[in-house]
Amino acid sequence: MLNIVIFGAPGSGKGTQSTNLIEKYKLAHISTGDVLRAEKAAGTDLGKLADSYMSKGQLIPDELMIDILASVFDQKTKSGECKGVIFDGFPRTIPQGVALNEMLEKRGQKISAVVSLDVPEEELIERLLNRGKLTGRNDDNYETIKARLDVYYNQTTPLKELYEKDGKLYSVEGVGSVEDIFARISTVIDSVN
């Protein structure tokens, strides 16, 4: 199976490019953000707990995310209809990266590639503020965006070293048209597929 992690700061285009990857490579999509927002919208206990972290721009505790991820991964791959999975928004920390590798190994799987979308901070802030205006997402305000970016830079960026050591990290310039960025990503995926 082709298992891809799409990696980048909030607003780097992970969701947009994930959609393109899903269509081209017949992948199942696992977006922890989407899963958590759905739980929040449904008013579940998990959704309320997740919102208590997300509304402050904080990360969900690792053990909670690992449990959610394993369950969703099993549901998505059970049918055998997909050719792999794209992980969007996970892992975000080194312990999560290690736990993801362990979870996949238990299932006879591994990460094929980690695509890192590199976008300057000013561009990220502008994209997220615009998204907030368009979608009404209350977590796309300047203060929360800055907090999310700080969390990303401090906790998530070290993952690059983990995946670089494994020879799995591929940096892709995340600025330009959606089509140009996707062409760059496709070149990477085709080289590992």
C-alpha positions, -999 to 999 in steps of 0.1 A, spaced: 0 0 0 10 36 -6 9 54 27 16 91 26 20 117 53 13 152 41 31 176 63 31 213 67 20 243 88 -17 252 91 -27 268 58 0 251 38 -25 234 15 -25 199 30 -63 195 26 -64 208 -9 -35 187 -20 -48 157 -1 -79 158 -23 -58 157 -54 -37 128 -41 -68 108 -32 -82 112 -67 -50 105 -86 -37 76 -65 -70 61 -52 -61 67 -15 -83 68 15 -81 101 34 -75 104 72 -77 140 83 -75 142 121 -89 177 119 -119 166 100 -125 137 123 -123 159 154 -145 187 139 -171 161 130 -171 149 166 -174 185 178 -203 191 155 -220 160 167 -216 171 203 -199 140 214 -177 139 246 -147 134 223 -157 165 203 -161 186 235 -127 174 247 -111 181 214 -126 216 212 -112 225 246 -78 221 230 -85 232 194 -101 265 203 -69 275 221 -47 263 192 -33 234 212 -27 198 201 -49 169 212 -31 146 236 -11 119 218 -27 88 233 -62 101 223 -51 108 187 -34 74 183 -65 56 194 -86 76 170 -62 71 142 -59 33 146 -97 30 145 -101 52 114 -72 35 96 -88 1 102 -122 13 89 -107 29 58 -85 0 48 -108 -29 58 -125 -31 24 -93 -33 4 -108 -8 -21 -81 19 -16 -45 16 -27 -32 33 4 -39 61 29 -30 97 31 -25 110 67 -34 147 68 -26 166 100 -10 136 117 16 130 131 25 164 146 51 154 172 80 129 173 61 106 197 31 106 173 55 98 144 70 69 163 35 57 174 23 59 138 52 38 126 45 12 153 7 12 145 15 6 108 41 -21 115 15 -40 136 -6 -40 104 22 -50 81 24 -15 67 48 15 66 50 51 55 60 54 18 67 91 18 63 123 39 56 153 17 65 185 34 47 216 20 70 246 26 52 280 27 64 313 42 47 323 74 32 356 59 15 335 32 2 310 58 -14 338 79 -30 354 49 -44 321 36 -59 312 70 -74 346 76 -90 344 42 -103 308 49 -118 320 81 -137 348 63 -149 323 37 -158 294 59 -167 310 92 -142 287 111 -138 305 144 -103 290 149 -91 310 118 -85 343 136 -51 360 140 -44 351 177 -53 314 172 -34 312 139 -3 326 156 -7 301 185 -11 272 160 20 283 140 40 285 172 29 250 182 38 238 147 73 254 147 81 242 182 66 207 183 60 196 147 91 208 128 114 183 147 95 156 128 114 166 97 146 152 113 129 119 122 116 113 86 148 127 71 168 100 90 144 74 76 149 87 40 111 94 38 110 132 38 104 151 6 102 189 7 79 205 -18 75 243 -24 39 250 -14 36 284 -32 21 288 -67 -10 275 -83 -27 244 -69 -18 226 -102 19 235 -100 22 224 -64 4 192 -72 27 185 -101 57 188 -77 40 164 -53 31 139 -80 68 138 -91 77 128 -55 49 102 -52 57 87 -86 93 83 -76 84 62 -45 54 43 -59 
